[in-house]
Amino acid sequence: MELTEIKSELDLLYQEYKDKKNNLSGIKTQSVVELIINMISAKDADYHDVAVELARFSADVTKLFFENITKSKIIPFEVISDILQELANTDNDSKLSQYYVSKYVFAIIAIMGHYKEDALKSSLLPQMVVFIAHFAINSNKNKDKFRILITNTSGNIFKLDYSGVKRDGLITIWNATKTAIPNIEEISYKLIIINWKNKYISNNNRKETNTVSEDTKADIHVEKPVTTRTDITAPTENTENTITENFCDSVMKNMSENKNDIINVVTELVSPISRTINSIQGEINKIRETEIENINLRAKVDVLERQLSEQKDILQNTNLSLMSAETENDTLRQKVIALESQNSELESKLNDAYTINNRNSALEVEKVRSELKKSFEYLYEDWLEYESSEVNEENYQSLQAIIKKTFRSLERNGIKFKEG
């Protein structure tokens, strides 16, 4: 990819990063890392471009970046060190930087894990440790980060060469160490820390090595060997000058005559070597491109494995929730069956009650009918006497008495036609 294309894609991802309040998904974060790694080998790009991108994104990007470029050990340590130095030069505003100290913690852990031998000779990493320790003293949050740095390197940061660090920086590291790990005597790599303390803190008068004073130099004399030759007659001064002049003339004459031949021979020798070097360089470039692609692929695999693990966790939690829901459903189903059984029993009892009630009602009606029949039986016989007769003065009072007796009988049996 061209540098301009890489920067354009990174600008789009950074805008999304800011829109989401300094947050990106795992896939988008990996995309940022891949683009920055591709920037290392892009034409016209330099380490400052890489540092600028690392500076404006979060520590998660820096962590994945250094993990990926150190894991394969293809990129030279000097390149990685230069990128870290550029990051330190660029990312120098703690208010603007994201997770300021964490970036350097993650970088050193990755470098110490994969480039330990080169790291032990680095003059930059000790300065980075001093930098982190300074923040650890003034902040509990950064104290925890310094503890992570010590723990994740198994104390190997104390094997770095601190001979170029001023005493104030060494004391800062020691104070931060005591604060971050108060129980140094109980950890497995305590001897590394104690040896570091004895070398750089307890021994105030550190010896400077490989230094010779001017006075000492003055006392050193180198005697030239003296050769004596008794079997050869020493030439005179004139003889030596003549031999020298003749020799020089001969050499110059031969060089002049054979100059073209020499040039041709050298050209014939150099041309295949040059072509071979170019071919080898081309193969090296292909290998580097392949390794960068492999780094990106490994990073993608790591992301996919993490996502797969997350999905497995989600699926496991979902299965647990489903099992819990199924158990609850079984319980509710049993309750429904029990309630349906109770309801069936109640319906049966209610039907029996209706049957009994209907039977009692029929008996009551029959009883009322029988009592009414008895009450009206005599009145009916009196009524039959006047049924075919016309109403006149003789039977009026008798008919009136029959009607009155009829209504009184109805009232006695509970049938009332007026209140009161």
C-alpha positions in Angstrom: 0.0 0.0 0.0 1.1 3.6 -0.7 1.8 5.8 2.3 -1.0 8.3 1.4 -3.5 5.4 1.2 -2.4 4.1 4.6 -2.7 7.5 6.2 -6.1 8.1 4.6 -7.5 4.8 6.1 -5.9 5.6 9.4 -7.5 9.1 9.4 -11.0 7.5 8.9 -10.4 5.0 11.7 -9.1 7.8 14.0 -12.3 9.8 13.3 -14.4 6.8 14.3 -12.1 6.4 17.3 -12.9 9.9 18.4 -16.6 9.7 17.6 -16.8 6.7 19.8 -15.2 8.5 22.7 -11.7 7.0 22.3 -12.9 3.5 21.7 -12.7 1.0 18.8 -13.9 -2.6 18.4 -11.3 -5.4 18.4 -11.4 -5.8 14.7 -11.0 -2.1 14.0 -8.1 -2.0 16.5 -6.4 -4.8 14.6 -7.0 -2.9 11.4 -5.2 0.1 12.8 -2.2 -2.1 13.9 -1.9 -3.7 10.5 -1.9 -0.4 8.7 0.8 1.0 11.0 2.9 -2.2 10.5 2.5 -1.8 6.7 3.7 1.8 7.1 7.1 0.6 8.2 7.9 -0.8 4.8 5.9 1.8 2.8 7.8 4.0 0.3 8.6 7.5 1.6 7.6 6.6 5.2 9.8 7.0 8.2 9.7 6.1 11.8 8.3 9.4 12.8 5.1 8.6 10.7 4.8 5.4 12.7 5.3 7.2 16.0 2.6 9.8 15.2 0.0 7.1 14.6 0.9 5.2 17.7 0.8 8.5 19.7 -2.8 9.5 18.7 -4.4 6.0 19.2 -4.9 4.2 22.5 -2.5 2.0 24.4 -4.3 -1.1 23.0 -2.9 -0.2 19.6 0.6 0.2 20.9 0.4 -3.1 22.8 -0.7 -5.1 19.7 1.8 -3.2 17.5 4.9 -4.1 19.6 3.6 -7.6 20.3 3.2 -8.3 16.5 6.5 -6.8 15.3 8.6 -8.5 18.0 6.9 -11.9 17.9 8.5 -13.0 14.6 11.9 -11.4 15.3 12.2 -10.4 11.7 12.4 -6.7 12.1 15.9 -5.7 13.4 16.1 -4.6 17.1 17.6 -1.3 16.0 14.4 -0.5 14.0 12.2 -1.3 16.9 14.3 0.8 19.2 14.2 3.7 16.8 10.4 3.5 16.6 10.2 3.5 20.4 12.6 6.5 20.6 10.4 8.4 18.0 7.3 7.6 20.0 9.0 9.0 23.1 9.9 12.2 21.2 6.4 12.5 19.6 4.1 11.3 22.4 5.3 13.9 24.9 2.0 15.6 25.9 0.3 13.6 28.7 -2.9 15.5 28.4 -3.3 14.6 24.7 -1.8 11.1 24.8 -4.1 8.1 25.5 -3.0 5.9 28.4 0.4 7.7 28.3 2.5 5.4 30.6 0.8 2.1 29.5 2.2 2.5 26.0 5.8 2.2 27.2 5.0 -0.5 29.6 3.5 -2.7 26.8 6.4 -1.8 24.5 9.1 -2.8 27.0 7.4 -6.0 27.9 7.1 -7.1 24.3 10.7 -6.2 23.5 12.1 -7.9 26.7 10.1 -11.0 25.8 11.4 -11.4 22.3 14.7 -9.4 22.0 16.1 -10.0 25.5 19.8 -10.2 24.5 19.6 -7.0 22.4 17.5 -5.3 25.1 20.2 -5.9 27.8 22.6 -3.8 25.7 20.1 -1.0 25.0 20.7 2.5 26.4 17.1 3.6 25.6 15.2 1.0 27.7 16.8 2.0 31.0 15.7 5.6 30.4 12.2 4.4 29.6 12.1 2.5 33.0 13.2 5.7 34.8 10.4 7.5 32.9 7.7 5.0 34.0 9.1 4.9 37.6 8.7 8.6 37.9 5.0 8.4 37.2 4.7 5.3 39.5 5.8 7.3 42.5 3.2 10.0 42.0 0.1 7.8 41.1 -1.4 4.6 42.4 -2.7 3.8 38.9 0.8 4.2 37.5 2.3 2.2 40.4 0.1 -0.7 39.3 1.5 -0.3 35.8 5.1 -0.3 37.1 4.3 -3.5 39.0 3.0 -5.1 35.8 6.2 -4.1 34.0 8.3 -5.8 36.7 6.1 -8.9 36.9 5.6 -9.5 33.2 9.3 -9.3 32.6 10.0 -11.5 35.6 12.2 -8.8 37.0 14.5 -8.7 33.9 14.2 -5.0 33.6 16.7 -5.0 36.5 19.2 -6.8 34.2 19.4 -3.8 31.9 22.5 -1.7 31.8 21.9 1.4 34.0 25.5 2.7 33.9 24.4 5.6 31.8 21.5 6.6 34.2 22.1 9.4 36.7 21.8 8.6 40.4 18.5 10.5 40.8 17.0 8.2 38.1 18.3 5.1 39.9 16.8 6.3 43.2 13.5 6.9 41.5 13.5 3.4 40.2 14.3 2.0 43.6 11.6 4.1 45.3 9.0 3.0 42.7 10.0 -0.6 43.1 9.6 -0.5 46.9 6.2 1.1 46.5 5.0 -1.3 43.8 6.4 -4.4 45.4 6.6 -4.0 49.2 7.2 -7.7 49.7 10.4 -8.1 47.5 11.8 -10.8 49.8 8.8 -13.1 48.9 9.0 -13.0 45.1 10.9 -15.6 43.1 13.2 -13.1 41.3 14.1 -11.2 44.4 17.9 -11.8 43.9 17.8 -9.9 40.5 16.3 -6.9 42.3 18.7 -7.1 45.3 21.7 -7.5 43.0 20.6 -4.4 41.1 20.2 -2.5 44.3 23.6 -3.5 45.6 25.2 -2.5 42.3 23.5 0.8 41.6 22.1 2.1 44.9 24.3 0.7 47.8 27.5 1.2 45.9 27.7 5.0 45.7 31.1 5.1 44.1 30.5 3.2 40.9 33.7 2.6 39.0 34.1 3.9 35.5 35.5 1.2 33.2 37.6 1.5 30.1 39.0 4.9 31.1 42.7 5.8 31.2 43.9 9.1 32.7 46.1 11.4 30.7 48.9 10.9 33.4 48.7 7.2 32.9 48.9 7.6 29.2 52.0 9.7 29.6 53.7 6.9 31.5 53.2 4.3 28.8 56.1 3.7 26.4 56.1 1.5 23.4 59.6 0.3 22.5 60.2 -0.3 18.8 62.0 -3.6 18.1 65.6 -3.2 17.0 66.8 -5.4 14.1 70.5 -6.0 13.5 71.8 -7.5 10.3 75.4 -8.5 10.3 75.4 -10.7 7.2 74.1 -8.1 4.8 76.0 -5.1 3.7 74.0 -1.9 4.3 73.4 0.0 1.1 74.5 3.6 0.7 72.1 6.5 0.5 72.7 7.0 -3.2 72.1 3.3 -3.9 68.7 3.3 -2.0 67.5 6.4 -4.0 68.4 4.8 -7.3 66.6 1.6 -6.5 63.6 3.4 -5.3 63.3 5.6 -8.4 63.7 2.7 -10.8 61.1 0.6 -9.0 58.5 3.5 -9.0 59.1 4.1 -12.7 58.6 0.4 -13.5 55.4 0.2 -11.5 53.9 3.4 -13.1 54.8 2.1 -16.6 53.1 -1.3 -16.0 50.1 0.4 -14.4 49.7 2.7 -17.4 50.0 -0.2 -19.9 47.6 -2.5 -18.1 45.1 0.1 -16.9 42.4 -0.8 -19.4 42.9 -4.5 -18.8 42.6 -4.0 -15.1 39.4 -2.0 -15.5 37.9 -4.6 -17.7 38.8 -7.4 -15.3 37.4 -5.5 -12.3 34.2 -4.7 -14.3 33.8 -8.4 -15.2 34.3 -9.4 -11.6 32.0 -6.7 -10.1 29.1 -7.0 -12.5 28.0 -10.5 -11.5 28.5 -9.7 -7.8 26.4 -6.5 -8.3 23.7 -8.6 -10.0 23.8 -11.2 -7.3 23.6 -8.5 -4.6 20.6 -7.0 -6.3 19.0 -10.4 -6.6 19.7 -11.2 -3.0 18.3 -7.8 -2.0 15.2 -8.5 -4.0 14.7 -11.8 -2.3 15.3 -10.1 1.1 12.6 -7.6 0.3 10.2 -10.4 -0.7 11.0 -12.2 2.6 10.4 -9.0 4.6 7.1 -8.4 2.8 6.1 -12.0 3.4 7.1 -11.8 7.1 5.1 -8.6 7.5 2.1 -10.3 5.9 2.7 -13.2 8.3 2.7 -10.8 11.2 -0.6 -9.4 10.1 -2.0 -12.8 9.6 -0.9 -13.9 13.0 -2.4 -10.8 14.5 -5.7 -11.6 12.7 -5.5 -15.1 14.0 -5.0 -13.8 17.6 -8.0 -11.4 17.2 -10.2 -14.2 15.8 -9.1 -16.6 18.5 -10.0 -13.9 21.1 -13.3 -13.3 19.4 -14.0 -17.1 19.3 -13.2 -17.3 23.0 -15.6 -14.5 23.7 -18.3 -16.1 21.6 -17.8 -19.4 23.4 -18.2 -17.6 26.7 -21.3 -15.9 25.5 -22.7 -19.2 24.2 -21.8 -20.9 27.5 -23.6 -18.1 29.4 -26.5 -18.4 27.0 -26.7 -22.2 27.6 -26.7 -21.6 31.3 -29.5 -19.1 31.0 -31.4 -21.5 28.7 -31.0 -24.3 31.2 -32.2 -22.1 34.0 -35.2 -21.0 31.9 -36.0 -24.6 31.0 -35.9 -25.5 34.7 -38.2 -22.6 35.5 -40.5 -23.7 32.7 -40.6 -27.2 34.1 -41.5 -25.9 37.5 -44.2 -23.6 36.0 -45.5 -26.5 33.9 -45.9 -28.7 37.0 -47.7 -25.8 38.7 -50.0 -25.5 35.7 -50.8 -29.2 35.8 -51.5 -29.1 39.5 -53.8 -26.1 39.0 -55.6 -27.7 36.1 -56.1 -30.8 38.3 -57.5 -28.6 41.1 -59.7 -26.7 38.6 -61.0 -30.0 37.3 -61.9 -31.2 40.8 -63.6 -27.8 41.5 -65.6 -28.0 38.3 -66.7 -31.5 39.2 -67.7 -30.4 42.7 -69.5 -27.4 41.2 -71.4 -29.6 38.7 -72.4 -31.8 41.6 -73.5 -28.7 43.5 -75.5 -27.5 40.5 -77.1 -31.0 40.2 -78.1 -31.0 43.9 -79.3 -27.5 43.7 -81.5 -28.3 40.7 -82.8 -31.3 42.4 -83.6 -29.3 45.5 -85.2 -26.6 43.4 -87.4 -29.2 41.7 -88.5 -30.6 45.0 -89.2 -27.1 46.3 -91.3 -26.4 43.2 -93.2 -29.7 43.7 -93.8 -28.9 47.3 -95.1 -25.4 46.5 -97.3 -26.9 43.8 -98.7 -29.5 46.2 -99.4 -26.9 48.9 -101.1 -24.6 46.4 -103.2 -27.5 45.2 -104.3 -28.2 48.8 -105.0 -24.5 49.4 -107.1 -24.0 46.3 -108.8 -27.4 46.2 -111.9 -26.2 48.2 -111.9 -22.8 46.5 -111.9 -24.6 43.2 -114.9 -26.7 44.2 -116.8 -23.5 45.2 -115.8 -21.9 41.9 -117.2 -24.8 39.9 -120.6 -24.0 41.4 -120.6 -20.5 39.8 -118.5 -21.2 36.8 -121.4 -21.4 34.3 -123.6 -18.8 36.2 -123.9 -15.2 35.4 -122.9 -12.7 38.0 -125.9 -11.3 39.9 -126.9 -9.9 43.2 -127.3 -13.4 44.7 -123.9 -14.9 43.8 -121.8 -11.7 43.8 -120.8 -11.9 47.4 -120.0 -15.6 47.1 -117.7 -14.9 44.1 -116.1 -12.0 45.9 -115.4 -14.2 48.9 -113.8 -16.9 46.6 -111.5 -14.3 45.0 -110.4 -12.9 48.4 -109.7 -16.4 49.7 -107.6 -17.1 46.6 -105.3 -14.1 47.1 -105.0 -14.7 50.8 -103.9 -18.3 50.0 -101.3 -17.0 47.5 -99.9 -14.6 50.1 -99.7 -17.4 52.7 -97.5 -19.3 50.2 -95.2 -16.4 49.7 -96.7 -14.8 46.7 -97.2 -11.1 47.4 -98.6 -8.5 45.1 -97.9 -5.4 47.2 -95.3 -4.3 49.7 -96.0 -3.6 53.4 
